[in-house]
């Protein structure tokens, strides 16, 4: 299957630099006589037993840094023992703090080094802030959360073995990678001092993807072309048959034929306009995100069905009542209905769903209008942490942004400063304090803050209709 890039802003993101944090120790960046970067380490973290045993890993090699990193940054690249590509960047004014980055997606197929390069360019603000940055492409190539966490932890050990022992290690997960980071922090929290989860898919795979099955069944009822009547039928929770040769371009063509996606509004037929309006109002996503979610509900669902669940259904829509169409009764009577397999759903949840049992400070940030990963998913994570008795370990920040892949430059340094201060002092930051610091940083970093200190998302069930549990 072809890889699917995460859907988000496609504009080129130019990240502004930022000065070192006032709350950290003196900047560390000189090389020791052994060639390793010198740092004053914090108390060494315990090796987490829940991740693969520490084995010798090949040392990453010097490589050219991507554009926009500070002059004098040292970049290292390589491939770990599991096959994941790794990339490390250490600025010349290194603070001694390391940010481990878990990327979104996930991508399907073989890992590609370009993924880590793209991530470092997007998050170059971290290096400009004086942090070292390390990212893995993940080796598993699919919807497998624990394995991606193992890849991230393996890279942390590579950094410690071949670069330096950081003073503080922060774990950052973005989008799907936020779920990776949350699960890793549950299992290997001793290795990380704090956790930042941005725009996260944090209700777990067993709940976060339910609406994509809703998308498939409503799309099929409206369009009848995925699959077409002359193609073999298959249950839509499967994504695609195992032997399908469909590509993303093929799927885009079908969505264009039915909904007019990719066409100017004036060039759509009245029927295409009607179908698109019905789909977006029933599923409650904007037009700009329909094709991305349709891709995920096709190719990622196929990965889950054929590689993760043994061909058994993880998702179902029994008991769902769809609303927002011109004739809801007719729609609900006509859509295909499926029941999940209880064991398959339980196994998928075990791999993907956070338990909330994290004993380190956790900050989340989410754009209120994010149409890729709904802000309600972060709200559900807050309830998960509370049920686990860890509510005091969590602070959640929401902004008025609609972007998913990146919010704005001043938001992230404000969050990183708040997280480090929490780690160092034990004092939980408030969303209002993060907002105030973000506004101060706007004098140095271009972009809006748009922090909403008092806003909370509604429950996920108000956006994604509840359904009958697996029998």
C-alpha positions in Angstrom: 0.0 0.0 0.0 1.1 3.5 -0.6 2.0 5.7 2.3 -0.4 8.3 3.5 0.9 11.6 4.8 -0.9 13.2 7.7 -3.5 15.7 6.5 -2.8 19.2 7.7 -1.6 22.6 6.6 0.2 22.2 3.3 1.8 25.7 3.4 5.5 25.9 3.9 6.1 26.6 7.6 8.9 29.0 8.4 9.6 28.8 12.1 11.1 31.7 14.0 14.0 31.2 16.4 13.8 31.7 20.1 16.2 32.4 23.0 17.1 30.0 25.7 14.7 29.5 28.7 15.3 31.5 31.8 14.4 28.5 33.9 17.1 26.2 32.6 20.7 26.0 33.7 23.7 27.5 31.8 23.9 26.5 28.2 25.9 23.4 27.4 27.3 22.7 24.0 31.0 22.1 24.0 32.4 18.8 23.0 34.3 16.7 25.5 37.7 15.1 24.8 36.0 11.9 23.8 34.0 13.6 21.0 30.7 13.3 22.9 28.7 16.4 23.6 29.4 17.6 27.1 26.4 18.0 29.4 25.7 18.1 33.1 23.4 15.1 33.5 20.4 15.0 35.8 20.0 11.9 37.9 20.2 9.0 35.4 16.7 7.7 34.5 15.9 4.1 35.2 15.8 1.9 32.1 12.2 1.1 31.6 11.5 -2.7 31.6 8.4 -2.4 29.5 10.4 -1.6 26.4 12.9 -3.8 24.5 16.0 -4.7 26.4 18.9 -2.3 25.9 21.1 -3.8 23.1 24.0 -2.1 21.3 22.8 0.2 18.6 24.8 1.5 15.7 26.0 5.0 16.2 24.3 7.6 14.0 26.6 9.4 11.6 27.2 13.1 10.9 24.9 14.4 8.2 23.9 17.8 6.7 21.3 19.6 8.7 18.1 20.8 7.1 17.5 24.4 6.3 16.4 26.9 8.9 18.4 25.3 11.8 20.8 27.5 13.7 24.3 27.7 12.2 26.6 25.3 14.0 23.9 22.8 14.7 25.2 19.2 14.8 23.0 16.7 12.9 23.3 12.9 13.1 21.4 10.3 11.1 21.2 6.6 10.8 19.1 3.5 11.1 18.4 1.6 14.3 18.5 -2.1 14.8 14.7 -2.4 14.0 15.0 -0.6 10.7 13.7 2.8 11.7 15.5 5.8 10.3 16.6 8.2 13.1 17.6 11.9 13.0 19.2 13.9 15.8 19.9 17.7 16.0 21.9 19.4 18.7 22.2 23.2 18.6 25.5 24.9 19.3 23.9 26.5 22.4 22.5 23.3 23.7 20.7 23.7 27.0 21.3 20.1 28.0 17.6 19.3 27.5 16.4 16.7 24.9 13.0 16.6 23.2 12.0 13.2 21.9 9.5 13.6 19.0 6.8 11.0 18.1 5.4 11.9 14.7 1.8 11.7 13.4 0.2 9.7 10.7 1.0 6.9 10.8 2.6 6.2 7.5 2.1 2.8 5.8 4.7 0.7 4.1 8.5 0.9 4.5 9.8 3.7 6.7 11.4 6.6 4.7 14.2 8.9 6.0 12.4 11.9 4.5 9.8 11.6 7.2 12.3 12.4 10.0 13.7 15.2 7.9 10.2 16.7 7.4 9.6 16.5 11.1 12.8 18.2 12.0 12.1 21.0 9.6 8.6 21.5 10.9 9.7 21.5 14.5 13.0 23.4 14.0 11.6 25.8 16.6 12.7 23.2 19.2 16.3 23.4 18.1 16.2 27.2 17.9 15.0 27.1 21.5 18.3 25.4 22.5 16.9 21.9 22.9 18.3 18.8 21.2 15.7 17.1 19.1 15.5 13.4 18.1 12.9 11.7 15.9 12.3 8.2 14.6 10.4 7.3 11.4 9.1 4.2 13.2 9.9 0.8 11.9 6.5 -0.9 11.9 4.9 1.0 9.0 1.3 1.0 10.1 -1.2 1.5 12.9 0.7 0.0 15.8 1.1 2.3 18.8 3.3 0.3 21.2 5.8 -0.6 18.5 6.1 3.0 17.6 6.7 3.8 21.3 9.4 1.2 21.4 11.1 2.8 18.4 11.0 6.2 20.2 12.5 4.7 23.4 15.2 2.9 21.3 16.2 6.3 19.9 16.4 7.9 23.3 18.9 5.2 24.3 20.9 5.8 21.1 21.1 9.5 22.1 22.3 8.6 25.6 24.8 6.1 24.3 26.3 8.1 21.4 25.6 11.8 22.1 25.2 12.6 25.8 23.1 12.1 28.9 20.5 14.9 28.9 19.8 17.0 32.0 16.0 16.7 31.2 14.2 14.6 28.6 10.8 15.7 27.4 8.6 13.5 25.3 6.6 15.2 22.6 3.8 13.5 20.6 2.0 15.1 17.7 -1.3 13.9 16.3 -1.3 10.1 16.2 2.1 10.4 17.8 0.5 11.9 20.9 -1.2 8.5 21.4 2.2 6.9 20.9 3.8 9.2 23.5 1.0 8.7 26.0 1.3 4.9 25.9 5.1 5.2 26.1 4.9 7.5 29.1 2.7 4.9 30.8 5.2 2.1 30.3 8.5 4.0 30.4 7.8 7.1 32.4 11.0 6.8 34.4 13.0 7.8 31.3 11.1 11.0 30.7 10.7 14.1 32.9 7.6 15.6 31.2 5.2 15.0 28.3 3.8 17.4 25.7 0.9 16.1 23.6 -0.1 18.4 20.7 -3.2 18.0 18.5 -3.5 14.5 19.8 -5.5 11.5 18.8 -6.0 10.8 22.5 -9.3 9.0 22.9 -7.6 5.8 21.7 -7.9 4.0 18.4 -11.0 2.1 19.6 -13.0 5.4 19.9 -11.1 7.9 17.8 -11.8 6.1 14.5 -15.4 5.3 15.0 -16.6 8.3 13.0 -14.5 7.1 10.0 -16.7 4.0 9.7 -19.6 6.4 9.9 -18.0 8.3 7.0 -17.6 5.2 4.9 -21.2 4.0 5.4 -22.7 7.4 4.7 -20.4 8.0 1.7 -21.4 4.6 0.3 -25.0 5.3 0.7 -24.7 8.6 -1.1 -22.2 7.6 -3.8 -22.3 3.8 -4.2 -18.8 3.9 -5.8 -16.5 2.7 -2.9 -16.9 -0.1 -3.9 -18.8 0.2 -7.2 -21.7 -2.2 -8.0 -19.5 -4.1 -10.5 -16.8 -4.7 -7.9 -16.6 -7.4 -5.3 -18.5 -6.4 -2.2 -16.7 -6.3 1.2 -17.5 -5.0 4.7 -16.6 -1.3 4.9 -14.8 -1.8 8.2 -12.2 -3.7 6.2 -11.1 -0.6 4.4 -10.2 -2.6 1.2 -9.9 -6.2 0.3 -6.4 -7.6 0.9 -5.7 -7.9 -2.8 -7.0 -4.5 -3.8 -4.8 -2.4 -6.0 -6.6 0.9 -5.3 -4.4 4.0 -4.9 -5.0 7.3 -3.3 -5.4 8.8 -6.8 -8.1 6.3 -7.6 -10.0 7.1 -4.4 -9.7 10.9 -5.1 -11.2 10.3 -8.6 -14.2 8.5 -7.1 -14.7 11.3 -4.5 -14.5 13.9 -7.3 -17.0 12.0 -9.4 -19.5 11.7 -6.6 -19.0 14.8 -4.4 -17.1 17.2 -6.8 -14.2 17.2 -4.3 -11.2 19.1 -5.9 -13.5 21.1 -8.2 -14.4 24.7 -7.7 -17.9 25.0 -6.2 -19.2 26.6 -9.4 -18.2 23.6 -11.4 -20.0 21.0 -9.3 -23.3 19.7 -10.4 -26.4 20.3 -8.2 -26.3 16.6 -7.2 -22.6 16.7 -6.2 -23.3 19.8 -4.2 -26.2 18.1 -2.4 -24.3 15.0 -1.6 -21.3 16.9 -0.3 -23.5 19.0 1.9 -25.3 16.0 3.3 -22.0 14.2 4.0 -20.3 17.1 5.8 -23.4 17.8 7.9 -24.0 14.2 9.0 -20.3 13.4 9.7 -19.7 17.0 11.0 -16.4 17.6 9.2 -15.6 20.4 6.8 -15.1 19.8 3.1 -11.3 20.4 3.4 -10.9 17.3 5.6 -13.2 14.8 3.8 -10.7 13.3 1.4 -8.1 12.9 4.2 -10.5 11.1 6.4 -11.7 9.0 3.5 -8.1 8.0 2.8 -7.6 6.9 6.4 -10.9 5.1 6.5 -9.7 3.2 3.5 -6.0 2.5 3.7 -5.5 2.6 7.5 -8.6 0.5 8.0 -7.1 -2.1 5.6 -3.9 -2.1 7.6 -5.9 -2.6 10.8 -8.1 -5.4 9.3 -5.4 -7.3 7.5 -2.3 -6.8 9.7 -3.6 -6.1 13.2 -7.0 -7.7 13.8 -6.8 -11.0 11.9 -9.5 -10.0 9.5 -12.0 -9.3 12.3 -14.0 -6.1 12.7 -12.7 -3.6 15.2 -15.3 -0.9 14.5 -19.1 -1.0 14.3 -22.1 1.3 14.0 -24.9 -0.6 15.5 -27.2 1.7 17.4 -25.8 4.9 15.7 -28.5 7.4 14.6 -27.2 9.7 11.9 -28.7 13.2 11.7 -28.3 16.2 9.5 -29.5 14.8 6.2 -32.6 15.9 4.3 -34.2 12.6 5.4 -32.6 11.1 8.5 -35.1 8.2 8.7 -34.4 7.1 5.2 -30.6 7.4 5.7 -30.6 5.4 8.9 -32.8 2.7 7.3 -30.5 2.4 4.3 -26.9 2.6 5.7 -24.9 -0.6 6.1 -24.6 -1.7 9.7 -21.7 -3.6 11.4 -20.9 -5.1 14.8 -17.3 -5.2 16.1 -15.7 -8.3 17.2 -15.2 -8.0 21.0 -11.8 -9.7 21.1 -10.5 -7.8 18.1 -11.6 -4.5 19.6 -10.2 -5.3 23.0 -6.8 -6.2 21.5 -6.8 -3.0 19.4 -7.7 -0.9 22.4 -4.9 -2.6 24.4 -2.4 -1.4 21.8 -3.8 2.1 21.1 -5.9 3.4 24.0 -4.2 5.4 26.8 -4.9 4.3 30.3 -4.0 7.7 31.8 -1.6 6.1 34.3 1.2 8.6 33.7 3.2 9.7 36.7 5.0 12.7 35.0 3.7 16.2 34.3 1.6 16.2 31.1 0.6 19.2 29.0 -1.8 19.0 26.1 -2.5 21.6 23.5 -5.2 21.4 20.8 -6.8 23.8 18.3 -10.5 24.2 18.9 -11.4 23.9 15.2 -9.0 21.0 14.4 -10.9 19.0 11.8 -8.3 16.2 11.6 -8.1 15.2 15.2 -11.1 16.8 17.1 -10.4 18.8 20.2 -13.0 16.5 21.9 -10.3 13.8 21.7 -8.1 15.7 24.1 -11.1 16.3 26.3 -11.6 12.6 26.5 -8.0 12.2 27.5 -8.6 14.5 30.4 -11.4 12.2 31.6 -9.1 9.2 31.1 -6.4 10.8 33.3 -9.0 11.6 36.0 -10.4 8.1 36.0 -6.8 6.9 36.5 -6.4 9.2 39.5 -3.8 11.3 37.7 -5.8 14.5 37.1 -3.2 16.6 39.1 -0.6 15.4 36.5 -2.4 17.1 33.6 -2.9 20.6 32.3 -4.8 21.1 29.1 -4.6 24.1 26.9 -6.9 24.9 24.0 -6.5 27.5 21.2 -8.7 29.1 18.7 -6.8 27.6 15.7 -8.2 25.4 13.0 -4.8 24.0 12.0 -3.8 20.5 12.9 -0.1 19.9 11.9 1.2 23.1 13.5 -0.4 25.9 15.5 1.9 28.9 15.7 5.4 29.8 16.7 4.9 31.5 20.1 2.6 28.7 21.4 5.2 26.0 21.6 8.0 27.9 23.5 5.3 29.0 26.0 4.3 25.4 26.5 7.9 24.1 26.7 8.8 26.7 29.3 5.7 25.9 31.3 6.4 22.2 31.2 10.1 22.6 32.3 9.1 24.9 35.1 6.5 22.4 36.3 9.1 19.6 36.2 11.7 21.7 38.1 9.4 23.4 40.7 6.5 21.0 41.0 4.0 23.9 40.4 1.3 23.2 37.9 0.9 25.9 35.3 -2.5 27.3 34.5 -3.8 27.8 30.9 -4.0 31.5 31.7 -0.3 31.6 32.6 0.6 29.8 29.4 -1.5 32.3 27.5 0.2 35.2 29.2 3.7 33.9 28.5 2.7 33.2 24.9 1.6 36.8 24.4 5.0 38.0 25.8 6.8 35.8 23.4 5.0 37.3 20.4 7.4 40.2 20.6 10.1 37.7 19.5 8.2 35.1 17.5 5.8 35.9 14.8 2.3 34.4 15.0 -0.8 34.6 17.1 -1.4 32.8 20.4 -5.2 32.5 20.4 -5.1 30.6 23.7 -8.6 30.1 25.2 -7.8 29.8 28.9 -11.4 29.0 30.0 -12.6 26.9 27.0 -13.3 23.2 27.3 -14.5 20.9 24.5 -17.9 19.2 24.8 -18.0 15.4 25.4 -16.9 13.3 22.4 -20.4 11.6 22.3 -21.9 15.0 21.3 -19.8 14.9 18.1 -19.5 11.2 17.4 -22.8 9.3 18.0 -22.5 6.6 20.6 -22.9 3.0 19.5 -23.7 -0.4 20.9 -20.7 -2.1 22.5 -19.2 -5.2 21.0 -21.3 -8.2 21.8 
